[in-house]
């Protein structure tokens, strides 16, 4: 049955593969000349020279990202009730505590669930630091634990005419265990929490009508509709709601929450980390276009491609930047800079040209200007580091061998990185 999962993956990336063949450019010689928007100068042209002034500049940058790209994160007040629906002190062969938390959101006469799966090291000193990240195919896919409740609704599936009905199945339990490395995380003394992203906003164009996304209004006028957050915004919103729960759990150190995301969920993690400063450390894994990679390089996936194949990810206004990325008032180095002074890590893969590894690195490098304002070290050179040679300090980076994925090597780098900042 797990061949079924492989089929899903092939369908899931078919549009992306077509775009790579038909539209994408990979020749560095074809990169246009560009100038990045200034981080240390306000919209009115005033130089930013102090942390206090940066905090004001930060508000401007957040506003630009919200209105021009990601969309304004839902502001409606929704009620939420957290309930522990399963707990075991003997998970993972007795070395972990497993909790399964049901968050039930209610607004406008409707309800929607978000299931949080949590593993905590059993014998670690409490409260423990915690990694959190969204997953692609349901909580039951991150490891072979038979007790993980199946996300019954909104998991990727394909019907006739290419319509996604997003239903999950038992057949794919544990199929992404290599991507999550649960044992390594627990053995290192950290907890792990994950949420299936389709419960928040199912990943297709009409997904706003299902899941938690359906609880929010669609805007009162054309301007609001153009600027309203779509999938990435609502995935990010869900991560912050998980943080609300972590603050209530006495076994979790809410001051040491590490936010990690891969690919499109890396985009969501960066946007969540930029807005919600409760996250202590943010990690972007192969997040590419709309994540860590610079738009102005126009290499691999571009604004035109991403808006054509995933029109539900960004706000409507972002489409005006198709093949006009140079007119964006921001670029992704500013997104990384919004994490300051918190540690942030950007990871790339050598064969993942679609995500523009060099653009991801340059984004992290140029964000260092803001970290310098805090007296913190970032990345020391604009030159890409060698493969499999992690670099940096408060901004970390590596490019590894291989393609678009999360690997044990990535996790080993992340665990080493966070240990520097979260060790007692």
C-alpha positions as CSV (number, residue, x, y, z in Angstrom):
1,X,0.0,0.0,0.0
2,X,2.9,2.4,0.5
3,X,3.3,2.5,-3.3
4,X,0.1,4.5,-3.1
5,X,2.0,7.2,-1.2
6,X,4.8,7.3,-3.8
7,X,2.1,7.8,-6.5
8,X,0.7,10.7,-4.5
9,X,4.2,12.3,-4.4
10,X,4.5,12.0,-8.1
11,X,1.2,13.7,-8.7
12,X,1.9,16.3,-6.0
13,X,5.0,17.5,-7.8
14,X,3.8,17.1,-11.4
15,X,2.9,20.7,-11.8
16,X,6.2,21.8,-10.3
17,X,8.2,19.5,-12.6
18,X,6.3,20.8,-15.6
19,X,7.1,24.4,-14.6
20,X,10.8,23.5,-14.1
21,X,10.9,22.1,-17.7
22,X,9.0,24.9,-19.4
23,X,9.7,28.1,-17.5
24,X,12.6,27.9,-15.1
25,X,16.0,29.4,-15.7
26,X,19.1,28.1,-14.0
27,X,22.0,29.8,-15.8
28,X,23.7,32.2,-13.4
29,X,24.8,34.2,-16.5
30,X,21.1,35.1,-17.1
31,X,20.6,36.7,-13.7
32,X,19.6,40.3,-14.2
33,X,21.5,43.1,-12.4
34,X,19.6,43.9,-9.2
35,X,19.8,46.0,-6.1
36,X,18.2,44.7,-2.9
37,X,15.9,47.0,-1.0
38,X,17.7,48.6,1.9
39,X,17.1,47.1,5.3
40,X,18.6,50.0,7.3
41,X,16.7,52.8,5.7
42,X,13.1,53.6,6.4
43,X,10.4,54.1,3.7
44,X,11.0,57.8,4.2
45,X,14.7,57.5,3.6
46,X,15.9,57.8,7.2
47,X,18.9,55.8,8.2
48,X,18.4,53.1,10.8
49,X,21.3,53.2,13.3
50,X,19.9,51.9,16.6
51,X,17.9,48.9,17.7
52,X,15.0,51.2,18.6
53,X,15.0,52.6,15.1
54,X,15.1,49.1,13.7
55,X,12.0,48.1,15.7
56,X,10.2,50.8,13.8
57,X,11.7,49.7,10.5
58,X,10.6,46.2,11.4
59,X,7.0,47.3,11.5
60,X,7.3,48.8,8.0
61,X,8.8,45.6,6.6
62,X,6.1,43.4,8.2
63,X,3.5,45.6,6.6
64,X,5.0,45.3,3.2
65,X,5.2,41.5,3.4
66,X,1.6,41.3,4.6
67,X,0.1,43.6,2.0
68,X,2.2,42.7,-1.0
69,X,3.0,39.0,-0.6
70,X,1.8,36.7,2.1
71,X,-1.5,38.6,2.8
72,X,-2.7,39.9,6.1
73,X,-2.9,37.2,8.7
74,X,-6.4,36.6,9.9
75,X,-7.3,38.9,12.7
76,X,-10.7,37.6,13.7
77,X,-11.1,36.3,17.2
78,X,-11.8,32.6,17.2
79,X,-12.6,30.6,20.3
80,X,-10.3,27.6,20.9
81,X,-10.6,24.7,23.2
82,X,-7.6,22.5,23.8
83,X,-8.2,18.9,25.0
84,X,-5.8,16.1,25.6
85,X,-7.4,13.2,23.7
86,X,-4.6,10.6,24.2
87,X,-1.5,10.3,26.4
88,X,1.0,7.6,27.0
89,X,4.1,7.5,29.3
90,X,5.5,4.5,27.3
91,X,5.8,5.9,23.7
92,X,8.8,5.0,21.5
93,X,9.7,1.9,23.4
94,X,9.3,3.6,26.8
95,X,11.7,6.5,26.2
96,X,9.1,9.2,25.4
97,X,5.8,10.7,26.5
98,X,3.2,11.0,23.7
99,X,0.4,13.5,23.9
100,X,-2.2,14.1,21.3
101,X,-4.0,17.4,21.7
102,X,-7.2,18.4,19.9
103,X,-7.6,22.1,19.3
104,X,-11.2,22.9,18.3
105,X,-11.7,26.4,16.8
106,X,-15.1,28.0,16.5
107,X,-16.2,31.1,14.8
108,X,-19.2,32.3,12.8
109,X,-21.2,29.3,13.9
110,X,-18.7,26.8,12.5
111,X,-16.0,24.6,14.1
112,X,-12.8,23.1,12.8
113,X,-10.1,20.9,14.4
114,X,-6.3,21.0,14.6
115,X,-4.6,18.0,16.0
116,X,-1.2,18.5,17.7
117,X,1.0,15.4,18.1
118,X,3.7,15.8,20.8
119,X,6.6,13.6,21.8
120,X,8.6,14.6,24.9
121,X,11.7,12.8,26.2
122,X,10.6,10.8,29.2
123,X,13.6,11.2,31.5
124,X,14.6,14.7,30.6
125,X,14.5,17.6,33.1
126,X,11.1,19.3,32.7
127,X,10.1,21.6,31.1
128,X,11.8,20.7,27.8
129,X,12.6,22.6,24.7
130,X,10.5,21.7,21.7
131,X,10.8,21.5,17.9
132,X,7.5,22.2,16.1
133,X,6.7,22.0,12.4
134,X,3.8,21.3,10.0
135,X,3.8,18.0,8.1
136,X,2.5,17.2,4.6
137,X,0.6,14.0,4.9
138,X,-0.9,13.6,8.4
139,X,0.5,13.1,11.9
140,X,0.5,9.3,11.4
141,X,3.1,9.6,8.7
142,X,6.0,11.0,10.8
143,X,6.8,7.7,12.5
144,X,5.6,4.1,12.7
145,X,3.9,4.5,16.1
146,X,0.6,2.7,15.7
147,X,-1.0,4.9,18.4
148,X,-0.9,8.1,16.4
149,X,-4.4,9.0,15.5
150,X,-5.0,9.3,11.8
151,X,-5.8,12.7,10.3
152,X,-9.0,11.5,8.5
153,X,-9.8,14.7,6.7
154,X,-7.9,16.9,4.1
155,X,-4.9,14.6,3.4
156,X,-3.6,14.7,-0.2
157,X,-5.5,12.5,-2.6
158,X,-6.4,12.9,-6.2
159,X,-9.8,12.3,-7.9
160,X,-10.8,12.6,-11.5
161,X,-10.1,15.9,-13.2
162,X,-7.3,16.6,-10.8
163,X,-9.5,17.7,-7.9
164,X,-8.0,17.2,-4.5
165,X,-10.4,15.6,-2.0
166,X,-7.8,15.5,0.7
167,X,-8.5,12.2,2.5
168,X,-6.0,10.3,4.4
169,X,-5.5,6.6,5.0
170,X,-3.8,4.1,7.3
171,X,-1.7,2.9,4.4
172,X,0.7,5.8,4.7
173,X,1.5,5.5,8.4
174,X,5.2,6.1,9.0
175,X,6.1,6.9,5.4
176,X,7.9,10.1,6.3
177,X,9.8,8.8,9.3
178,X,13.2,9.5,7.7
179,X,12.2,13.1,7.3
180,X,11.4,13.6,10.9
181,X,14.1,11.6,12.8
182,X,12.0,11.4,15.9
183,X,14.4,9.1,17.8
184,X,17.3,11.5,17.2
185,X,15.4,14.5,18.5
186,X,14.2,12.6,21.6
187,X,17.7,11.2,22.3
188,X,19.1,14.7,22.2
189,X,16.7,15.8,24.9
190,X,14.3,17.8,22.8
191,X,10.6,17.3,22.2
192,X,8.8,17.4,18.9
193,X,5.4,18.6,18.0
194,X,3.7,18.4,14.6
195,X,0.5,19.4,12.9
196,X,-1.0,18.3,9.6
197,X,-1.1,21.4,7.4
198,X,-4.2,20.3,5.5
199,X,-6.3,20.7,8.6
200,X,-5.6,24.4,8.5
201,X,-5.8,25.2,4.8
202,X,-6.1,22.2,2.4
203,X,-3.5,22.7,-0.3
204,X,-5.6,23.4,-3.3
205,X,-7.1,26.5,-4.9
206,X,-10.6,26.1,-3.2
207,X,-9.0,25.0,0.1
208,X,-10.2,28.2,1.9
209,X,-13.6,26.7,2.0
210,X,-12.5,23.8,4.2
211,X,-10.5,23.3,7.4
212,X,-9.7,26.1,9.8
213,X,-9.5,28.5,6.9
214,X,-13.3,28.2,6.4
215,X,-13.8,30.0,9.7
216,X,-12.5,33.3,8.4
217,X,-14.2,35.9,6.3
218,X,-13.1,36.5,2.7
219,X,-13.0,40.3,2.9
220,X,-15.5,43.1,2.6
221,X,-14.2,44.8,-0.5
222,X,-11.8,44.2,-3.4
223,X,-8.8,45.8,-1.5
224,X,-9.3,43.4,1.4
225,X,-9.7,40.4,-0.9
226,X,-6.5,41.3,-2.7
227,X,-4.5,41.7,0.6
228,X,-6.1,38.9,2.6
229,X,-3.9,36.0,3.7
230,X,-4.3,32.7,2.0
231,X,-2.7,29.3,2.6
232,X,0.8,30.4,3.8
233,X,-0.8,33.0,6.1
234,X,-3.2,30.6,7.6
235,X,-0.6,27.8,8.0
236,X,1.5,30.4,9.9
237,X,-1.5,31.4,12.0
238,X,-1.9,27.8,13.0
239,X,1.6,27.6,14.2
240,X,1.0,30.5,16.5
241,X,-2.1,28.9,17.8
242,X,0.0,25.8,18.6
243,X,2.3,28.1,20.5
244,X,-0.7,29.3,22.5
245,X,-1.1,25.7,23.7
246,X,2.6,25.2,24.5
247,X,2.4,28.1,26.9
248,X,-0.2,26.2,28.9
249,X,1.7,22.8,29.1
250,X,3.9,22.6,32.1
251,X,6.1,19.9,30.5
252,X,7.1,22.3,27.6
253,X,9.5,25.2,27.9
254,X,7.6,27.9,26.0
255,X,10.7,30.1,25.9
256,X,12.6,27.4,24.0
257,X,10.3,26.6,21.0
258,X,12.2,25.9,17.8
259,X,10.1,26.4,14.6
260,X,11.2,24.3,11.6
261,X,9.6,24.0,8.1
262,X,10.5,22.4,4.8
263,X,9.7,23.6,1.3
264,X,6.3,25.5,1.3
265,X,6.0,24.8,5.0
266,X,9.5,26.5,5.3
267,X,7.9,29.6,3.8
268,X,5.1,29.3,6.4
269,X,7.6,28.8,9.2
270,X,9.6,31.9,8.2
271,X,6.4,34.0,8.0
272,X,5.2,32.7,11.4
273,X,8.6,33.4,12.9
274,X,8.7,36.9,11.5
275,X,5.3,37.8,13.0
276,X,5.4,35.9,16.3
277,X,8.5,36.6,18.3
278,X,7.6,33.9,20.9
279,X,9.4,31.4,18.7
280,X,13.0,31.2,20.0
281,X,14.7,29.8,16.9
282,X,13.5,29.5,13.3
283,X,14.8,27.0,10.8
284,X,14.1,27.1,7.0
285,X,14.8,23.9,5.1
286,X,14.8,24.2,1.3
287,X,12.1,26.9,1.4
288,X,13.1,28.5,-1.9
289,X,10.9,31.1,-3.7
290,X,8.7,32.9,-1.2
291,X,10.8,31.5,1.6
292,X,14.5,32.2,2.0
293,X,15.5,32.7,-1.7
294,X,16.0,36.2,-3.2
295,X,13.2,37.0,-5.7
296,X,15.4,39.4,-7.7
297,X,17.7,36.6,-8.9
298,X,14.8,35.2,-10.9
299,X,16.4,31.7,-10.8
300,X,14.5,28.4,-10.5
301,X,11.0,29.0,-9.2
302,X,9.9,32.6,-9.7
303,X,6.9,34.8,-8.8
304,X,5.3,34.0,-12.1
305,X,5.7,30.3,-11.7
306,X,4.6,30.1,-8.1
307,X,1.5,32.2,-8.7
308,X,0.6,30.2,-11.8
309,X,0.7,26.8,-10.1
310,X,-0.1,27.7,-6.5
311,X,-2.4,30.7,-6.7
312,X,-3.8,30.0,-3.3
313,X,-0.5,30.4,-1.4
314,X,-0.1,34.2,-1.5
315,X,-2.5,37.2,-1.5
316,X,-4.1,38.3,-4.7
317,X,-2.0,41.5,-4.9
318,X,1.3,39.4,-5.1
319,X,0.4,38.4,-8.7
320,X,1.2,41.9,-9.9
321,X,4.9,41.1,-9.4
322,X,4.9,38.3,-11.9
323,X,8.1,38.9,-13.9
324,X,8.3,42.2,-12.0
325,X,10.1,41.1,-8.8
326,X,12.3,44.1,-8.9
327,X,9.3,46.3,-8.0
328,X,8.7,44.5,-4.7
329,X,9.3,46.8,-1.8
330,X,11.0,44.0,0.0
331,X,13.1,40.9,-0.7
332,X,13.6,37.8,1.3
333,X,16.8,39.0,3.1
334,X,14.3,41.3,4.9
335,X,12.2,38.3,6.0
336,X,15.3,36.6,7.5
337,X,16.3,39.9,9.2
338,X,12.8,40.0,10.9
339,X,14.0,37.1,13.1
340,X,16.7,39.2,14.7
341,X,18.0,39.0,17.3
342,X,16.8,35.4,17.6
343,X,18.9,32.7,16.0
344,X,17.8,31.6,12.5
345,X,19.1,28.7,10.3
346,X,18.7,28.4,6.5
347,X,19.5,25.1,4.8
348,X,19.8,24.3,1.1
349,X,20.4,21.2,-1.0
350,X,23.0,21.0,-3.8
351,X,20.7,19.4,-6.4
352,X,17.7,21.6,-5.4
353,X,18.2,24.2,-8.1
354,X,14.5,24.9,-8.1
355,X,14.8,26.5,-4.7
356,X,17.9,28.5,-5.7
357,X,20.5,27.5,-3.0
358,X,22.7,30.5,-3.8
359,X,19.8,32.9,-3.4
360,X,18.9,31.3,-0.1
361,X,22.5,31.8,1.1
362,X,22.7,35.4,0.0
363,X,19.4,36.2,1.7
364,X,20.8,34.8,5.0
365,X,24.1,36.7,4.4
366,X,22.5,40.1,3.7
367,X,20.2,39.7,6.8
368,X,23.3,39.8,8.9
369,X,23.4,43.6,8.7
370,X,20.5,43.7,11.2
371,X,22.1,41.2,13.5
372,X,25.2,43.4,13.5
373,X,23.1,46.1,14.9
374,X,22.5,43.9,17.9
375,X,26.2,43.1,18.2
376,X,25.7,39.5,17.0
377,X,27.7,37.5,14.5
378,X,26.0,36.1,11.4
379,X,27.6,34.9,8.2
380,X,31.1,36.2,7.5
381,X,31.3,36.0,3.7
382,X,29.1,36.6,0.6
383,X,30.7,33.5,-0.9
384,X,28.8,30.2,-0.7
385,X,30.4,27.7,1.7
386,X,31.5,24.3,0.6
387,X,28.9,21.5,0.5
388,X,28.3,19.7,3.9
389,X,30.2,22.4,5.8
390,X,27.8,24.3,8.2
391,X,28.6,28.0,8.7
392,X,27.6,30.9,10.8
393,X,26.6,31.9,14.3
394,X,23.3,33.6,15.1
395,X,22.5,33.1,11.4
396,X,23.5,29.5,10.4
397,X,23.6,27.9,7.0
398,X,24.5,24.7,5.3
399,X,24.2,23.3,1.8
400,X,24.3,19.5,1.7
401,X,24.5,16.9,-1.0
402,X,21.2,15.6,-2.4
403,X,17.9,17.0,-3.4
404,X,14.7,18.6,-2.0
405,X,14.1,16.8,1.3
406,X,14.8,16.8,5.0
407,X,17.5,14.3,5.9
408,X,19.2,13.0,9.0
409,X,22.2,15.2,8.1
410,X,19.9,18.3,8.2
411,X,18.6,17.3,11.6
412,X,22.1,16.7,12.9
413,X,23.0,20.3,11.9
414,X,19.9,21.7,13.5
415,X,20.4,19.9,16.8
416,X,24.0,21.1,16.9
417,X,22.9,24.7,16.1
418,X,20.1,24.9,18.7
419,X,22.3,23.3,21.4
420,X,24.5,26.4,21.3
421,X,21.7,28.7,22.3
422,X,19.4,26.5,24.4
423,X,21.8,24.6,26.6
424,X,21.5,25.5,30.2
